[in-house]
Amino acid sequence: MSSDPWLSGLLACSLADDAEAVRQALHARGLKTRSVPAGRAKGAWTCVTDRGTLAVVISGRGADAARQAASFWMPRARWLVLAGAGPGTGLAAEGTVILDGDHDLTALASRGAQQAQPPITTSTGKVAAVPDAVLGPAARDTLAASGYAAWDPNVDAWRRAASAMGGVTLVCQGVTTTRPDQEHDLQQDVPDGATGRPWWRATLRALLRSQRNGARQADRRHHDAVTAAARCAVAALLGPA
């Protein structure tokens, strides 16, 4: 039955770039990923390890997209790690990976970060479920005052799905910037998965973004942050390299 878990772990991402970072972290360990039918997701791969089979899934941005992907994939796993990147509230510096979730998974992710070369800075904190890609200073201050170091639109949909199946969750969220209203951030240009906007519009926006001031710096910040988050996510399920 589909409710019987056959995956040893599930690595979920919002964006294709984020999933690619996770796959690269797996490949760096000498593991191979194989594309499989996505099943309500934007893309999916499996990876056979000595601890069982992992899956890497792209849900797309937005709570609706996350719910659809989680409804199909979460019954097949009990260990869930979300890997992504986005703005922070100021509680953690740019480049830090926020670890929010299960204690044991957090400990493994932290050990993996410490043993990475160069070491990855991590911080145990809280990631809020907020649909807006960019928040103003007042909204960020409100989240920070409540102890939230970052936000993401997908996290609660996955958390609820994991909880319903009796699973455990860890969010690995890389901080790209603490000033999203002043510094360009990649998340501004990614359409929400629930909007239904056509793919060509997202592509056009990406092309226009590439010509704008600060876009390359935003791409680099996102790449560095999600690469660090991906390495922490893989360590959480497979242990330090």
PAROSE-276022 format. One line per 10 residues: number of its first residue (from 1); their letters; for each residue x, y, z of N, C-alpha, C. Coordinates in nm, 4 decimals. Each point is the difference from the previous one (the first is absolute). Layout:
<sites>
NUM = A = X/Y/Z/X/Y/Z/X/Y/Z | ... .
</sites>
This chain:
<sites>
1 = MSSDPWLSGL = 0.0834/-0.1192/0.0000/-0.0834/0.1192/0.0000/0.0871/0.1244/0.0000 | -0.0551/0.1098/-0.0583/0.0772/0.1228/-0.0072/0.0268/0.0586/0.1369 | -0.0796/-0.0391/0.1018/0.0208/0.0524/0.1337/0.1177/-0.0660/0.0713 | 0.0502/-0.1093/-0.0537/0.1148/-0.0668/0.0588/0.1279/0.0686/-0.0456 | 0.0825/0.0489/0.0930/0.1211/0.0721/-0.0413/0.1018/-0.0938/-0.0635 | 0.0500/0.0385/-0.1156/0.1076/-0.0777/-0.0611/0.1245/0.0852/-0.0196 | -0.0097/0.1271/0.0357/0.1154/0.0890/-0.0054/0.0622/0.0132/0.1383 | 0.1323/-0.0003/0.0057/0.0671/0.0217/0.1282/0.0022/0.1472/0.0362 | -0.0231/0.0872/-0.0972/-0.0039/0.1430/0.0257/-0.0459/0.0763/-0.1218 | -0.0529/0.1197/0.0233/-0.0502/0.0855/-0.1072/0.0636/0.1375/0.0125 .
11 = LACSLADDAE = 0.0615/0.0467/-0.1081/0.0612/0.1323/-0.0064/-0.0865/0.0863/-0.0905 | -0.0683/0.0987/0.0561/-0.0950/0.0811/-0.0752/0.0536/0.1411/-0.0211 | -0.0244/0.0534/-0.1190/0.0458/0.1333/-0.0373/-0.1126/0.0740/-0.0712 | 0.0081/0.1331/-0.0001/-0.0977/0.0806/-0.0725/0.0405/0.0211/-0.1446 | 0.1293/0.0203/-0.0245/0.0493/0.0417/-0.1307/0.0896/-0.1053/-0.0632 | 0.0073/0.0042/-0.1321/0.0881/-0.0917/-0.0723/0.1461/0.0220/0.0393 | 0.0395/0.1268/0.0184/0.1379/0.0293/0.0397/0.0313/-0.0621/0.1360 | -0.0979/0.0022/0.0904/0.0218/-0.0573/0.1323/0.0148/-0.1516/-0.0073 | -0.0831/-0.0642/-0.0815/0.0101/-0.1448/-0.0164/0.1326/-0.0385/-0.0645 | 0.0463/0.0823/-0.0923/0.1287/-0.0273/-0.0633/0.1124/0.0050/0.1027 .
21 = AVRQALHARG = -0.0084/0.0938/0.0946/0.1010/0.0072/0.1055/-0.0021/-0.1254/0.0865 | -0.1192/-0.0511/0.0300/-0.0124/-0.1231/0.0779/0.0587/-0.1176/-0.0776 | -0.0308/-0.0076/-0.1280/0.0535/-0.1093/-0.0809/0.1523/0.0071/-0.0066 | 0.0535/0.1205/-0.0117/0.1457/0.0154/-0.0034/0.0624/-0.0439/0.1324 | -0.0681/0.0282/0.1114/0.0507/-0.0435/0.1299/0.0010/-0.1530/0.0091 | -0.1008/-0.0643/-0.0589/-0.0020/-0.1468/-0.0047/0.1080/-0.0531/-0.0928 | 0.0143/0.0638/-0.1161/0.1029/-0.0445/-0.0954/0.1401/0.0131/0.0596 | 0.0209/0.1033/0.0827/0.1313/0.0193/0.0628/0.0359/-0.1151/0.0931 | -0.0989/-0.0759/0.0422/0.0235/-0.1177/0.0839/0.0133/-0.1272/-0.0829 | 0.0043/0.0149/-0.1306/0.0128/-0.1156/-0.0877/-0.1311/-0.0703/-0.0279 .
31 = LKTRSVPAGR = -0.1122/0.0654/0.0294/-0.1318/-0.0587/-0.0218/-0.0587/0.0485/-0.1320 | -0.0896/-0.0770/-0.0569/-0.0636/0.0352/-0.1261/-0.1484/0.0267/0.0231 | -0.0532/0.0967/-0.0740/-0.1430/0.0279/0.0062/-0.0636/-0.0356/-0.1342 | -0.1208/-0.0541/0.0066/-0.0700/-0.0428/-0.1204/-0.1375/0.0645/-0.0050 | -0.0304/0.0639/-0.1123/-0.1286/0.0664/-0.0158/-0.1128/-0.1027/0.0019 | -0.1091/0.0342/0.0686/-0.1169/-0.0875/0.0090/-0.1249/0.0838/-0.0256 | -0.1146/-0.0633/-0.0317/-0.1244/0.0775/-0.0160/-0.0252/0.0868/0.1225 | -0.0350/0.1262/-0.0227/-0.0035/0.0972/0.1086/-0.1156/-0.0208/0.0966 | -0.1174/-0.0434/-0.0479/-0.1119/-0.0222/0.0895/-0.0427/0.1246/0.0746 | -0.0627/0.0946/-0.0693/-0.0499/0.1262/0.0554/0.1098/0.0984/0.0375 .
41 = AKGAWTCVTD = 0.1217/-0.0256/-0.0387/0.1099/0.0926/0.0241/0.0545/0.0480/-0.1337 | 0.0871/0.1004/0.0054/0.0600/0.0534/-0.1222/0.1130/-0.0885/-0.0515 | 0.0561/-0.0802/0.0871/0.1079/-0.0896/-0.0383/0.0364/-0.0882/0.1183 | 0.0581/-0.1166/-0.0264/0.0359/-0.0918/0.1078/0.1109/-0.0939/-0.0449 | 0.0850/-0.0384/0.0956/0.1086/-0.0947/-0.0230/0.0075/-0.0937/0.1201 | 0.0528/-0.1184/-0.0188/0.0301/-0.0896/0.1106/0.1498/-0.0255/0.0026 | 0.0470/-0.0382/0.1169/0.1428/-0.0246/0.0205/0.0142/-0.1166/0.0969 | 0.0677/-0.1059/-0.0419/0.0197/-0.1177/0.0837/0.1260/0.0185/0.0838 | -0.0138/-0.0105/0.1325/0.1123/0.0148/0.0917/0.0107/-0.1244/0.0866 | 0.1043/-0.0061/0.0816/0.0140/-0.1151/0.0895/-0.1016/0.0049/0.1137 .
51 = RGTLAVVISG = -0.0756/0.1093/0.0089/-0.1043/0.0123/0.1018/-0.1398/-0.0106/-0.0600 | -0.0071/-0.0349/-0.1266/-0.1285/-0.0115/-0.0666/-0.0116/0.0986/-0.1149 | -0.1198/0.0177/-0.0509/-0.0235/0.0860/-0.1156/-0.0508/0.1363/0.0447 | 0.0667/0.1049/-0.0488/-0.0438/0.1372/0.0231/-0.0721/0.0502/-0.1241 | -0.0877/0.0975/0.0192/-0.0617/0.0688/-0.1126/0.0261/0.1486/0.0120 | 0.0233/0.0646/-0.1149/0.0154/0.1450/-0.0095/-0.1184/0.0512/-0.0808 | -0.0746/0.0951/0.0545/-0.1248/0.0442/-0.0618/-0.0025/0.1520/-0.0119 | -0.0448/0.0499/-0.1154/-0.0246/0.1430/-0.0194/-0.1509/0.0222/0.0052 | -0.0452/0.0802/0.0952/-0.1437/0.0247/0.0111/-0.0449/0.1206/-0.0815 | 0.0892/0.0983/-0.0206/-0.0419/0.1304/-0.0490/-0.0314/0.0873/0.1206 .
61 = RGADAARQAA = 0.0002/0.1319/-0.0187/-0.0259/0.0904/0.1120/-0.1484/0.0103/0.0298 | -0.0298/0.0319/0.1255/-0.1374/0.0234/0.0402/-0.0590/-0.1157/0.0762 | -0.0885/0.0330/0.0932/-0.0587/-0.1019/0.0868/-0.0802/-0.1035/-0.0783 | -0.0740/0.0433/-0.1031/-0.0801/-0.0946/-0.0774/0.0884/-0.1023/-0.0715 | 0.1074/0.0485/-0.0606/0.0926/-0.0909/-0.0680/0.0622/-0.0967/0.0991 | 0.0372/0.0501/0.1173/0.0603/-0.0859/0.1016/-0.0986/-0.1052/0.0484 | -0.1263/0.0393/0.0195/-0.1007/-0.0968/0.0461/-0.0187/-0.1121/-0.1015 | -0.0046/0.0355/-0.1288/-0.0186/-0.1024/-0.1019/0.1161/-0.0987/-0.0008 | 0.1230/0.0532/0.0044/0.1168/-0.0882/-0.0004/0.0046/-0.0846/0.1271 | -0.0276/0.0628/0.1130/0.0076/-0.0720/0.1273/-0.1051/-0.1100/0.0083 .
71 = SFWMPRARWL = -0.1191/0.0240/-0.0566/-0.1060/-0.1009/0.0078/0.0388/-0.1280/-0.0724 | 0.0843/0.0116/-0.1014/0.0433/-0.1188/-0.0752/0.1251/-0.0619/0.0627 | 0.0986/0.0818/0.0367/0.1297/-0.0517/0.0397/0.0127/-0.0330/0.1480 | -0.0690/0.0741/0.0863/0.0213/-0.0223/0.1429/-0.0497/-0.1362/0.0476 | -0.1065/-0.0604/-0.0569/-0.0367/-0.1356/0.0419/0.1078/-0.1039/-0.0294 | 0.0980/0.0359/-0.0783/0.1044/-0.0940/-0.0397/0.1274/0.0153/0.0837 | -0.0020/0.0877/0.0996/0.1194/0.0232/0.0824/-0.0435/0.0406/0.1401 | 0.0943/-0.0084/0.0941/-0.0266/0.0472/0.1356/0.1037/0.1027/0.0454 | 0.1099/0.0086/-0.0728/0.1044/0.0973/0.0319/0.0013/0.1042/-0.1114 | -0.0297/0.1235/0.0367/-0.0115/0.1083/-0.0978/0.0975/0.1117/0.0329 .
81 = VLAGAGPGTG = 0.0773/0.0423/-0.1000/0.0880/0.1161/0.0155/-0.0281/0.0959/-0.1146 | -0.0278/0.1248/0.0333/-0.0234/0.1046/-0.0992/0.1277/0.0803/-0.0167 | 0.0417/0.0215/-0.1231/0.1202/0.0771/-0.0293/-0.0370/0.1185/-0.0880 | 0.0358/0.1199/0.0438/-0.0325/0.1187/-0.0785/0.0819/0.1185/0.0444 | -0.0299/0.1147/-0.0576/0.0716/0.1229/0.0340/-0.0930/0.1179/-0.0208 | 0.0219/0.1032/0.0764/-0.0820/0.1194/-0.0114/0.0420/0.1040/0.1016 | -0.0695/0.1119/0.0051/0.0365/0.1081/0.0915/-0.0151/-0.0400/0.1460 | 0.0731/0.0709/0.0862/-0.0096/-0.0205/0.1437/-0.0509/0.1248/0.0696 | -0.0344/-0.0154/0.1259/-0.0552/0.1117/0.0772/0.1064/0.0834/0.0702 | 0.1245/-0.0472/-0.0015/0.1068/0.0700/0.0691/0.0492/-0.0733/0.1234 .
91 = LAAEGTVILD = -0.0680/-0.1073/0.0418/0.0468/-0.0779/0.1141/0.1237/-0.0821/-0.0338 | 0.0227/-0.0259/-0.1277/0.1182/-0.0749/-0.0443/0.0612/0.0723/-0.1190 | 0.1305/-0.0070/-0.0115/0.0709/0.0715/-0.1053/-0.0201/-0.0655/-0.1357 | 0.0219/0.0794/-0.1039/-0.0036/-0.0517/-0.1364/0.0959/-0.1180/-0.0142 | -0.0460/-0.1048/-0.0661/0.0822/-0.1189/-0.0196/-0.0201/-0.1070/0.1051 | -0.0669/0.0345/0.1104/-0.0282/-0.0982/0.1049/-0.1124/-0.0937/-0.0441 | 0.0095/-0.1259/0.0382/-0.1077/-0.0954/-0.0255/-0.0811/-0.0161/0.1277 | -0.1287/0.0364/-0.0061/-0.0893/-0.0148/0.1145/-0.0490/-0.1449/0.0047 | 0.0122/-0.0636/0.1151/-0.0446/-0.1377/0.0201/-0.1200/0.0020/0.0932 | -0.1148/-0.0426/-0.0513/-0.1245/0.0057/0.0755/-0.0695/-0.1351/-0.0089 .
101 = GDHDLTALAS = -0.0024/-0.0738/0.1108/-0.0708/-0.1269/-0.0041/0.0529/-0.1031/0.0969 | -0.0076/-0.1254/-0.0397/0.0337/-0.1146/0.0840/0.1404/0.0106/0.0591 | 0.0125/-0.0320/0.1287/0.1276/0.0152/0.0704/0.1097/-0.0870/-0.0606 | -0.0305/-0.1271/-0.0259/0.1032/-0.0903/-0.0510/0.0452/0.0399/-0.1405 | -0.0957/0.0376/-0.0859/0.0368/0.0445/-0.1340/0.0814/0.1286/0.0056 | -0.0369/0.0895/0.0925/0.0751/0.1247/0.0178/0.1439/-0.0290/0.0408 | 0.0184/-0.0942/0.0915/0.1340/-0.0345/0.0461/0.0856/-0.0541/-0.1140 | -0.0574/-0.0866/-0.0839/0.0752/-0.0539/-0.1134/0.0330/0.1089/-0.1016 | -0.0960/0.0891/-0.0270/0.0249/0.1094/-0.0932/0.1093/0.0922/0.0520 | 0.0001/0.0276/0.1296/0.1016/0.0864/0.0605/0.1389/-0.0623/-0.0091 .
111 = RGAQQAQPPI = 0.0069/-0.1306/0.0262/0.1293/-0.0687/-0.0100/0.0511/0.0020/-0.1431 | -0.0909/-0.0221/-0.0952/0.0406/0.0060/-0.1395/0.0497/0.1375/-0.0388 | -0.0641/0.1041/0.0519/0.0416/0.1372/-0.0302/0.1375/0.0303/0.0572 | 0.0271/-0.0487/0.1203/0.1294/0.0249/0.0635/0.1139/-0.0697/-0.0724 | -0.0283/-0.1158/-0.0583/0.1044/-0.0771/-0.0669/0.0172/0.0379/-0.1471 | -0.0889/0.0859/-0.0509/0.0116/0.0434/-0.1397/0.1238/0.0877/-0.0167 | 0.0487/0.0050/-0.1230/0.1153/0.0850/-0.0320/-0.0367/0.0977/-0.1107 | -0.0091/0.1312/0.0305/0.0150/0.0589/0.1336/-0.1222/-0.0306/0.0858 | 0.0132/0.0128/0.1327/-0.1137/-0.0283/0.0880/-0.1188/0.0903/-0.0316 | -0.1197/-0.0538/0.0207/-0.1237/0.0733/-0.0243/-0.0528/0.0510/0.1335 .
121 = TTSTGKVAAV = -0.0375/0.1262/0.0042/-0.0572/0.0571/0.1215/-0.1470/-0.0373/0.0092 | -0.0401/-0.0578/0.1114/-0.1402/-0.0354/0.0216/-0.0497/0.0659/0.1279 | -0.1309/0.0102/0.0104/-0.0630/0.0554/0.1190/-0.1335/-0.0697/0.0207 | -0.0230/-0.0502/0.1197/-0.1301/-0.0581/0.0313/-0.1002/0.1133/0.0176 | -0.1083/-0.0039/-0.0760/-0.0968/0.1080/0.0050/-0.1343/-0.0442/-0.0540 | -0.0854/0.0978/-0.0273/-0.1341/-0.0293/-0.0495/-0.0196/0.0637/-0.1374 | -0.0649/-0.0754/-0.0889/-0.0335/0.0481/-0.1338/-0.1516/0.0110/-0.0093 | -0.0483/0.1200/-0.0281/-0.1436/0.0252/-0.0045/-0.0565/-0.0305/-0.1382 | -0.1286/-0.0304/-0.0041/-0.0703/-0.0187/-0.1270/-0.0667/0.1323/-0.0362 | 0.0619/0.0747/-0.0916/-0.0511/0.1300/-0.0441/-0.0028/0.0002/-0.1521 .
131 = PDAVLGPAAR = -0.1131/0.0317/-0.0636/-0.0099/-0.0105/-0.1455/0.0759/0.1065/-0.0775 | 0.0321/0.1124/0.0634/0.0640/0.1098/-0.0724/0.1487/-0.0253/-0.0186 | 0.0484/0.0225/-0.1237/0.1423/-0.0172/-0.0272/0.0832/0.1071/0.0674 | -0.0532/0.1211/0.0097/0.0725/0.1113/0.0598/-0.0846/0.0612/0.1106 | 0.0600/0.0191/0.1168/-0.0665/0.0652/0.1118/0.0720/0.1292/0.0328 | -0.0749/0.1015/0.0366/0.0585/0.1263/0.0413/0.0622/-0.0095/0.1381 | 0.0711/0.1049/0.0417/0.0681/-0.0019/0.1308/-0.0941/-0.0292/0.1166 | -0.1204/0.0586/-0.0003/-0.0919/-0.0200/0.1119/-0.0424/-0.1458/0.0113 | -0.0322/-0.0626/-0.1144/-0.0409/-0.1407/0.0016/0.1161/-0.0899/0.0427 | 0.1198/0.0308/-0.0466/0.1166/-0.0798/0.0401/0.0272/0.0147/0.1491 .
141 = DTLAASGYAA = -0.0145/0.1214/0.0505/0.0205/0.0223/0.1441/-0.1022/-0.0775/0.0816 | -0.1240/-0.0069/-0.0481/-0.1044/-0.0744/0.0705/0.0342/-0.1487/0.0058 | 0.0463/-0.0549/-0.1135/0.0399/-0.1405/-0.0008/0.1189/-0.0237/0.0924 | 0.0986/0.0903/-0.0075/0.1195/-0.0154/0.0841/-0.0362/0.0052/0.1476 | -0.0921/0.0888/0.0362/-0.0408/0.0111/0.1399/-0.0676/-0.1281/0.0485 | -0.0575/-0.0752/-0.0923/-0.0636/-0.1279/0.0341/0.0965/-0.1173/-0.0117 | 0.1256/0.0299/-0.0307/0.1025/-0.1035/-0.0049/0.0201/-0.0655/-0.1343 | -0.0600/0.0554/-0.1068/0.0154/-0.0582/-0.1330/0.1203/0.0623/-0.0704 | 0.0891/-0.0847/-0.0488/0.1215/0.0478/-0.0664/-0.0175/0.0129/-0.1503 | -0.0997/-0.0675/-0.0575/-0.0219/0.0025/-0.1453/-0.1449/-0.0388/-0.0261 .
151 = WDPNVDAWRR = -0.0385/0.0068/-0.1263/-0.1374/-0.0380/-0.0368/0.0002/-0.0653/-0.1379 | -0.1051/-0.0781/-0.0243/-0.0128/-0.0717/-0.1262/-0.1469/-0.0400/-0.0155 | -0.0569/0.0067/-0.1213/-0.1423/-0.0310/-0.0166/-0.0342/-0.1478/0.0051 | 0.0994/-0.0878/-0.0117/-0.0289/-0.1423/-0.0148/0.0065/-0.0816/0.1281 | 0.0653/0.0528/0.1032/0.0398/-0.0877/0.1098/-0.1180/-0.0633/0.0739 | -0.1061/0.0746/0.0252/-0.1083/-0.0558/0.0806/-0.0760/-0.1114/-0.0717 | -0.0153/0.0116/-0.1327/-0.0682/-0.1067/-0.0745/0.0750/-0.1318/0.0151 | 0.1315/0.0046/-0.0100/0.0798/-0.1214/0.0158/-0.0007/-0.0479/0.1451 | 0.0103/0.0946/0.0943/-0.0008/-0.0391/0.1408/-0.1289/-0.0716/0.0379 | -0.1126/0.0545/-0.0451/-0.1282/-0.0619/0.0333/-0.0115/-0.1389/-0.0619 .
161 = AASAMGGVTL = 0.0476/-0.0140/-0.1244/-0.0068/-0.1310/-0.0656/0.0869/-0.1015/0.0731 | 0.1191/0.0419/0.0427/0.0881/-0.0908/0.0735/-0.0610/-0.0378/0.1343 | -0.0577/0.0983/0.0686/-0.0607/-0.0268/0.1300/-0.1168/-0.0974/-0.0128 | -0.0780/0.0153/-0.1059/-0.1148/-0.0878/-0.0205/0.0426/-0.1448/-0.0203 | 0.1211/-0.0199/-0.0536/0.0495/-0.1354/-0.0240/0.0857/-0.0508/0.1153 | 0.0112/0.0796/0.1073/0.0828/-0.0412/0.1124/0.1479/0.0167/-0.0273 | 0.0344/0.0869/-0.0959/0.1393/0.0204/-0.0359/0.0635/0.1157/0.0743 | 0.1279/0.0209/-0.0260/0.0744/0.1107/0.0599/0.0547/0.0876/-0.1112 | 0.0212/0.1273/0.0322/0.0377/0.0984/-0.1012/0.1161/0.0852/0.0479 | 0.0866/0.0372/-0.0945/0.1025/0.1009/0.0238/-0.0007/0.0960/-0.1174 .
171 = VCQGVTTTRP = 0.0002/0.1292/0.0295/0.0126/0.1034/-0.1028/0.1430/0.0526/0.0022 | 0.0675/-0.0048/-0.1137/0.1330/0.0585/-0.0168/-0.0153/0.1199/-0.0939 | -0.0012/0.1197/0.0550/-0.0275/0.1202/-0.0782/0.1211/0.0911/0.0018 | 0.0663/0.0158/-0.1166/0.1135/0.0901/-0.0107/-0.0459/0.1445/-0.0090 | 0.0662/0.0888/0.0709/-0.0364/0.1422/0.0002/0.0760/0.0703/-0.1125 | -0.0740/0.0550/-0.0951/0.0620/0.0680/-0.1143/0.0298/0.1461/0.0286 | -0.0868/0.0653/0.0741/0.0166/0.1412/0.0338/-0.0870/0.0320/0.1201 | 0.0398/0.0982/0.0772/-0.0825/0.0473/0.1108/-0.0638/0.1343/-0.0337 | 0.0167/0.0437/-0.1252/-0.0584/0.1277/-0.0439/-0.0687/-0.0175/-0.1360 | -0.1027/-0.0837/-0.0078/-0.0622/-0.0279/-0.1296/-0.0687/0.1206/-0.0622 .
181 = DQEHDLQQDV = -0.0341/0.1013/0.0808/-0.0614/0.1195/-0.0570/0.1044/0.0938/-0.0601 | 0.1290/-0.0269/0.0283/0.1085/0.0828/-0.0525/0.0899/-0.0757/-0.0969 | 0.0148/-0.1296/0.0236/0.0838/-0.0831/-0.0853/-0.0864/-0.0961/-0.0799 | 0.0287/-0.0116/-0.1281/-0.0778/-0.0900/-0.0853/0.0175/-0.1431/0.0483 | -0.1100/-0.0759/-0.0023/0.0037/-0.1395/0.0414/-0.0711/-0.0840/-0.1039 | 0.0541/-0.1183/-0.0278/-0.0544/-0.0868/-0.1045/-0.1467/-0.0323/0.0230 | -0.0425/-0.0109/0.1254/-0.1379/-0.0386/0.0286/-0.1009/0.0995/-0.0561 | 0.0419/0.1253/-0.0228/-0.0913/0.0984/-0.0562/-0.0455/-0.0379/-0.1404 | 0.0796/-0.0785/-0.0709/-0.0244/-0.0263/-0.1408/-0.0558/-0.1388/-0.0269 | -0.0305/-0.0735/0.1054/-0.0537/-0.1342/-0.0174/-0.1500/0.0048/0.0221 .
191 = PDGATGRPWW = -0.0808/-0.0294/-0.1011/-0.1449/0.0069/0.0178/-0.0488/-0.1031/0.0999 | -0.1012/0.0374/0.0769/-0.0585/-0.0904/0.0975/-0.0627/-0.1184/-0.0728 | 0.0167/-0.1197/0.0573/-0.0514/-0.1196/-0.0648/-0.1514/-0.0019/-0.0123 | -0.0685/0.0850/0.0766/-0.1464/-0.0017/-0.0021/-0.0601/0.1006/-0.0973 | 0.0832/0.0822/-0.0635/-0.0547/0.1072/-0.0824/-0.0461/-0.0469/-0.1362 | 0.0583/-0.1093/-0.0498/-0.0393/-0.0494/-0.1312/0.0527/0.0842/-0.1151 | 0.0994/0.0835/0.0246/0.0552/0.0791/-0.1086/0.0727/-0.0902/-0.0990 | -0.0070/0.0282/-0.1299/0.0622/-0.0878/-0.0993/0.1517/0.0000/0.0123 | 0.0593/-0.1117/-0.0450/0.1448/-0.0149/0.0144/0.0761/0.1072/-0.0749 | -0.0535/0.0461/-0.1167/0.0748/0.0969/-0.0784/0.0099/0.1336/0.0722 .
201 = RATLRALLRS = -0.0987/0.0300/0.0874/0.0076/0.1263/0.0720/0.1112/-0.0046/0.1044 | 0.0130/-0.1152/0.0655/0.1080/-0.0142/0.0962/0.1361/0.0078/-0.0693 | 0.0079/-0.0617/-0.1194/0.1254/0.0046/-0.0755/0.0334/0.1423/-0.0419 | -0.1009/0.0733/-0.0468/0.0218/0.1380/-0.0400/0.0465/0.0842/0.1179 | -0.0624/-0.0205/0.1162/0.0411/0.0749/0.1180/0.1443/-0.0317/0.0372 | 0.0385/-0.1280/-0.0136/0.1378/-0.0376/0.0322/0.0979/0.0673/-0.0953 | -0.0363/0.0073/-0.1299/0.0884/0.0664/-0.0959/0.0128/0.1490/0.0308 | -0.1123/0.0620/0.0327/0.0050/0.1421/0.0353/0.0806/0.0215/0.1272 | -0.0165/-0.0936/0.0952/0.0742/0.0129/0.1257/0.1500/-0.0046/-0.0230 | 0.0422/-0.0824/-0.0962/0.1430/-0.0158/-0.0239/0.0647/0.1284/-0.0485 .
211 = QRNGARQADR = -0.0834/0.0923/-0.0510/0.0518/0.1271/-0.0473/-0.0033/0.1081/0.1084 | -0.0648/-0.0284/0.1105/-0.0159/0.1023/0.1016/0.1190/0.0054/0.0928 | 0.0192/0.1187/0.0578/0.1094/0.0207/0.0927/-0.0187/-0.0874/0.1235 | 0.1028/-0.0675/0.0429/-0.0059/-0.0817/0.1202/-0.0472/-0.1421/-0.0227 | -0.0440/-0.0325/-0.1223/-0.0533/-0.1341/-0.0230/0.1083/-0.1066/0.0138 | 0.1177/0.0277/-0.0515/0.1074/-0.0999/0.0089/0.0407/-0.0230/0.1448 | 0.0043/0.1081/0.0788/0.0329/-0.0165/0.1408/-0.1073/-0.0828/0.0712 | -0.1277/0.0216/-0.0376/-0.1084/-0.0772/0.0595/0.0125/-0.1476/-0.0352 | 0.0323/-0.0284/-0.1258/0.0186/-0.1384/-0.0422/0.1120/-0.0666/0.0791 | 0.1108/0.0741/0.0178/0.1134/-0.0550/0.0728/-0.0356/-0.0232/0.1471 .
221 = RHHDAVTAAA = -0.0686/0.0942/0.0625/-0.0399/-0.0182/0.1398/-0.0905/-0.1212/0.0151 | -0.0958/-0.0135/-0.0923/-0.0917/-0.1140/0.0079/0.0757/-0.1306/-0.0223 | 0.0879/-0.0017/-0.0992/0.0764/-0.1219/-0.0283/0.0821/-0.0419/0.1206 | 0.0711/0.0942/0.0612/0.0842/-0.0336/0.1149/-0.0846/-0.0470/0.1184 | -0.1124/0.0700/0.0234/-0.0835/-0.0340/0.1152/-0.0661/-0.1359/-0.0167 | -0.0515/-0.0286/-0.1192/-0.0702/-0.1274/-0.0183/0.0991/-0.1157/-0.0122 | 0.1206/0.0257/-0.0482/0.1028/-0.1045/-0.0016/0.0339/-0.0429/0.1423 | 0.0142/0.0985/0.0895/0.0265/-0.0315/0.1405/-0.1186/-0.0738/0.0618 | -0.1223/0.0464/-0.0302/-0.1191/-0.0653/0.0546/-0.0121/-0.1437/-0.0495 | 0.0327/-0.0218/-0.1264/-0.0083/-0.1339/-0.0574/0.0978/-0.0959/0.0678 .
231 = RCAVAALLGP = 0.1196/0.0474/0.0275/0.0988/-0.0858/0.0658/-0.0448/-0.0361/0.1410 | -0.0626/0.0964/0.0691/-0.0539/-0.0284/0.1331/-0.1149/-0.1002/-0.0091 | -0.0859/0.0165/-0.1009/-0.1145/-0.0889/-0.0158/0.0434/-0.1443/-0.0245 | 0.0972/-0.0179/-0.0872/0.0487/-0.1340/-0.0292/0.0663/-0.0615/0.1237 | 0.0762/0.0818/0.0740/0.0631/-0.0492/0.1228/-0.1028/-0.0429/0.1029 | -0.1143/0.0679/0.0031/-0.1041/-0.0331/0.0969/-0.0538/-0.1410/-0.0225 | -0.0055/-0.0449/-0.1261/-0.0543/-0.1326/-0.0306/0.1072/-0.1075/-0.0124 | 0.1208/0.0390/-0.0395/0.1052/-0.0990/-0.0233/0.1153/0.0091/0.0997 | -0.0018/0.1027/0.0849/0.1096/0.0206/0.0917/0.1111/0.0794/-0.0672 | 0.0958/0.0505/0.0771/0.1108/0.0780/-0.0574/0.0772/-0.0823/-0.1014 .
241 = A = 0.0530/0.0656/-0.1004/0.0752/-0.0685/-0.1063/0.1303/-0.0548/0.0561 .
</sites>
